């Protein structure tokens, strides 16, 4: 809780620096986990589909292996105009 209040309590350049460090560390951890899962499951090569009503995403590899996971859509990104 102390960490949370340090980010959202009194504003200072130190808080911003700490927050940016946590974000950078989190992004690196996510990158490494994604890389490990891709190396294991080859998800970047798999077909995938989302069922928004069920809240699931299904990955299917060319070898017929499937992985089903919960999914939550939090937004979209348009690569053509950056929005």
N, C-alpha and C positions, 0 to 999 in steps of 0.2 A: 504494500500500500504506500510505503514511503516513496518508492520509485514513481508510482502513479501521481502522487501529489507533487513530486518534484517537477513533473512534466506539465501539469495543468494548474499548479498553484501560482505562486509569484513568478512573473516572467523575468528571465535574465538570459544573457547570451550563453551562460553556462548550461542552462536548461535546454536551450535550443541545440547546443553542441551535443549534449548527452542524448537528446531525442534523435538527432541525426545519426549518432553512433549506433543506437539501438536499431534504427531503420536499416542502416547499412549492414549490420550484423544479421538481422532477420532476413534480408534479401539474399545474403550470401548463403545462409543456412538453407533457405528455400531453393536456391540454385543447386546446391550440392545434393539435396534430397531428390530434386527433380532429375538431376543427372544420374544418380544411383538407380532410381526407379526406371528411367529410360534404358539404362544399360542392362537391367534385369529383365524388364517386361517389353522393351522395344515399343513403348507407347507412342513415340513420335512416328512410327511406321504403321500403327494400328488405325483401323477405321473406328469412328466413334459416333454415337448418337445420344441425344439428350431427350428424356421424356419429362417435360416440365410438369405435367399433371402428377406423375409419380415422384418427381424430384430425384431422378437417377440419371447417371451417365453410364453408358456401356462402351467399353473398349473391346475390339475384337482384332486379334492378330491374324496374320496370314496363315499361321499354324492352327488356327481355330481356338486359341485360348481366349477366354472372355474375362473381363473384370468389370464388375458392377459396383458403383459407388454412389453415395448421396451427392447431390449437386445443388448449389444455390446460385442463381444468376444475380449478380450484384451490379451489373452494368454492361455496357457495350463500348466498343472502340472502333472507330472508323479509320482505317489506315490511310485512306485517300485524302482526308482533310484534317486528320489529327484530333477529331472530337470524340 
